[in-house]
């Protein structure tokens, strides 16, 4: 994935937006998002300015919401069949 980001940058990509899952040494999983955009310095050299964000909590909340929606859909189907 890192190679892909470098390829995008070298081909002149306007923005880089990558979400990646990291397996930590203790077995936990972290989710990170990388956002970057090109900028020119005074000598017209292009460099990318960006940020790396830990989005683990947001991913967990998203997964929990999806599980609740699936459970609700199941209960709705069972209730509809029971009537």
MILUMFI-825638 format. One record per residue: residue in one letter; residue number from 0; x, y, z negated of N, C-alpha, C, CB in turn. Coordinates in steps of 0.05 Angstrom, whole numbers, plus 5000, padded with zeros to 4 digits. Glycine has a CB too. Example, Ala and Ser with C-alpha at 12.3 -4.5 7.8 and 13.67 -1.06 7.14 Angstrom:
! MILUMFI-825638
   resn   resi    n.X    n.Y    n.Z   ca.X   ca.Y   ca.Z    c.X    c.Y    c.Z   cb.X   cb.Y   cb.Z
      a      0   5264   4886   4844   5246   4910   4844   5264   4934   4844   5226   4911   4819
      s      1   5257   4955   4858   5273   4979   4857   5258   5001   4843   5282   4988   4886
! end
This chain:
! MILUMFI-825638
   resn   resi    n.X    n.Y    n.Z   ca.X   ca.Y   ca.Z    c.X    c.Y    c.Z   cb.X   cb.Y   cb.Z
      x      0   5016   4976   5000   5000   5000   5000   5017   5025   5000   4981   5000   4976
      x      1   5039   5024   4985   5058   5046   4985   5070   5051   5013   5080   5041   4965
      x      2   5076   5029   5026   5086   5032   5054   5066   5045   5072   5094   5004   5065
      x      3   5040   5038   5068   5019   5050   5083   5018   5080   5079   4991   5037   5076
      x      4   5021   5089   5054   5021   5117   5048   5044   5131   5061   5022   5122   5017
      x      5   5068   5119   5061   5091   5131   5074   5086   5132   5104   5116   5115   5068
      x      6   5074   5112   5116   5068   5112   5145   5049   5134   5151   5057   5085   5154
      x      7   5028   5138   5134   5009   5159   5139   5023   5186   5138   4986   5158   5118
      x      8   5040   5190   5118   5054   5215   5115   5073   5220   5139   5070   5215   5089
      x      9   5087   5200   5148   5106   5204   5170   5092   5209   5196   5125   5181   5172
      x     10   5067   5199   5199   5053   5204   5224   5037   5230   5223   5033   5180   5229
      x     11   5040   5245   5202   5028   5272   5200   5000   5272   5189   5027   5284   5227
      x     12   4993   5252   5173   4966   5251   5161   4961   5277   5145   4963   5226   5143
      x     13   4937   5288   5147   4931   5312   5133   4928   5307   5103   4905   5324   5144
      x     14   4916   5286   5096   4912   5280   5067   4916   5250   5063   4884   5288   5058
      x     15   4925   5243   5039   4928   5216   5032   4910   5211   5008   4958   5209   5025
      x     16   4894   5190   5009   4875   5183   4988   4876   5153   4985   4846   5193   4995
      x     17   4889   5143   4964   4892   5115   4959   4882   5107   4931   4921   5106   4963
      x     18   4867   5086   4929   4859   5075   4903   4872   5048   4901   4828   5074   4900
      x     19   4884   5042   4878   4899   5018   4875   4895   5006   4847   4929   5023   4880
      x     20   4896   4980   4846   4893   4965   4821   4921   4955   4813   4873   4941   4823
      x     21   4928   4960   4787   4953   4952   4777   4950   4931   4755   4969   4976   4766
      x     22   4964   4909   4757   4964   4888   4736   4988   4894   4718   4967   4859   4748
      x     23   4981   4901   4693   5002   4909   4674   5015   4884   4662   4989   4926   4651
      x     24   5039   4887   4650   5053   4864   4639   5038   4849   4617   5080   4873   4627
      x     25   5020   4864   4603   5004   4851   4581   4979   4837   4592   4997   4871   4560
      x     26   4975   4837   4618   4952   4824   4631   4928   4842   4635   4944   4801   4613
      x     27   4929   4866   4625   4907   4885   4630   4909   4896   4658   4907   4908   4609
      x     28   4886   4907   4668   4885   4918   4694   4880   4948   4692   4863   4904   4711
      x     29   4895   4964   4707   4890   4993   4708   4884   5000   4737   4915   5009   4697
      x     30   4867   5020   4740   4861   5030   4767   4872   5058   4769   4830   5029   4772
      x     31   4885   5064   4791   4896   5090   4796   4888   5100   4823   4927   5090   4793
      x     32   4887   5127   4825   4880   5140   4850   4902   5160   4856   4852   5154   4849
      x     33   4912   5160   4881   4932   5178   4890   4920   5196   4911   4958   5163   4901
      x     34   4922   5222   4906   4914   5242   4926   4937   5260   4932   4889   5259   4915
      x     35   4942   5265   4958   4964   5283   4965   4957   5297   4991   4990   5267   4969
      x     36   4969   5320   4994   4966   5335   5020   4992   5349   5027   4943   5356   5018
      x     37   4997   5353   5053   5022   5364   5061   5023   5394   5057   5027   5358   5091
      x     38   5047   5404   5052   5052   5433   5049   5079   5439   5061   5051   5442   5019
      x     39   5082   5462   5072   5108   5470   5084   5122   5489   5065   5104   5483   5112
      x     40   5148   5485   5063   5164   5504   5047   5173   5527   5064   5188   5489   5034
      x     41   5189   5544   5053   5199   5568   5067   5215   5561   5092   5216   5585   5048
      x     42   5227   5538   5093   5243   5530   5116   5228   5512   5135   5268   5516   5107
      x     43   5201   5511   5132   5183   5495   5149   5187   5465   5146   5186   5503   5178
      x     44   5198   5456   5124   5200   5428   5118   5173   5420   5106   5224   5421   5099
      x     45   5163   5396   5113   5138   5387   5103   5143   5369   5079   5122   5371   5124
      x     46   5129   5375   5057   5130   5358   5034   5101   5353   5025   5147   5371   5011
      x     47   5097   5331   5011   5070   5325   5002   5068   5332   4972   5063   5295   5006
      x     48   5047   5346   4966   5041   5353   4938   5017   5336   4930   5036   5384   4935
      x     49   5019   5323   4907   4997   5305   4900   4994   5300   4871   4999   5279   4914
      x     50   4976   5281   4865   4970   5274   4838   4964   5244   4836   4946   5291   4827
      x     51   4971   5233   4814   4965   5205   4808   4946   5205   4784   4991   5188   4802
      x     52   4923   5194   4786   4903   5194   4764   4896   5166   4755   4878   5209   4773
      x     53   4894   5162   4730   4885   5137   4718   4854   5138   4718   4896   5132   4689
      x     54   4842   5121   4735   4813   5121   4737   4801   5095   4726   4804   5125   4767
      x     55   4815   5083   4708   4807   5057   4696   4779   5060   4683   4827   5047   4676
      x     56   4776   5080   4666   4750   5083   4651   4727   5087   4671   4752   5107   4632
      x     57   4731   5102   4692   4710   5107   4712   4703   5081   4726   4718   5128   4732
      x     58   4724   5065   4733   4719   5039   4747   4704   5020   4729   4746   5027   4755
      x     59   4711   5019   4703   4697   5002   4685   4668   5010   4682   4711   5002   4657
      x     60   4663   5036   4680   4635   5046   4678   4620   5039   4703   4635   5076   4674
      x     61   4632   5041   4727   4619   5034   4752   4612   5004   4753   4638   5042   4775
      x     62   4631   4987   4744   4626   4959   4744   4604   4952   4724   4652   4943   4736
      x     63   4603   4965   4701   4582   4960   4681   4555   4968   4692   4588   4975   4655
      x     64   4554   4990   4706   4529   5000   4718   4519   4980   4739   4532   5027   4731
      x     65   4537   4970   4756   4530   4950   4776   4519   4925   4763   4554   4943   4794
      x     66   4531   4916   4741   4521   4892   4727   4493   4897   4716   4540   4884   4705
      x     67   4488   4921   4704   4462   4927   4694   4441   4928   4716   4463   4954   4679
      x     68   4449   4940   4739   4430   4941   4761   4423   4913   4771   4442   4958   4784
      x     69   4442   4895   4772   4437   4868   4781   4419   4854   4761   4464   4853   4784
      x     70   4423   4858   4735   4406   4846   4714   4378   4857   4716   4418   4852   4687
      x     71   4375   4883   4720   4349   4895   4723   4334   4883   4748   4351   4925   4725
      x     72   4348   4881   4770   4336   4869   4794   4327   4841   4789   4356   4870   4817
      x     73   4343   4825   4774   4336   4798   4768   4310   4797   4751   4359   4783   4754
      x     74   4310   4813   4730   4286   4814   4712   4262   4823   4728   4291   4833   4689
      x     75   4265   4842   4746   4242   4852   4762   4232   4829   4780   4251   4876   4780
      x     76   4250   4813   4792   4241   4791   4809   4227   4770   4792   4265   4778   4823
      x     77   4237   4763   4769   4225   4742   4752   4198   4752   4742   4244   4736   4728
      x     78   4196   4777   4735   4170   4788   4726   4150   4788   4748   4174   4817   4715
      x     79   4158   4795   4772   4140   4795   4795   4130   4767   4802   4154   4808   4820
      x     80   4147   4747   4799   4140   4720   4805   4122   4709   4783   4164   4702   4808
      x     81   4124   4719   4759   4108   4709   4737   4079   4719   4737   4121   4716   4711
      x     82   4074   4740   4751   4047   4751   4752   4030   4740   4773   4048   4781   4755
! end
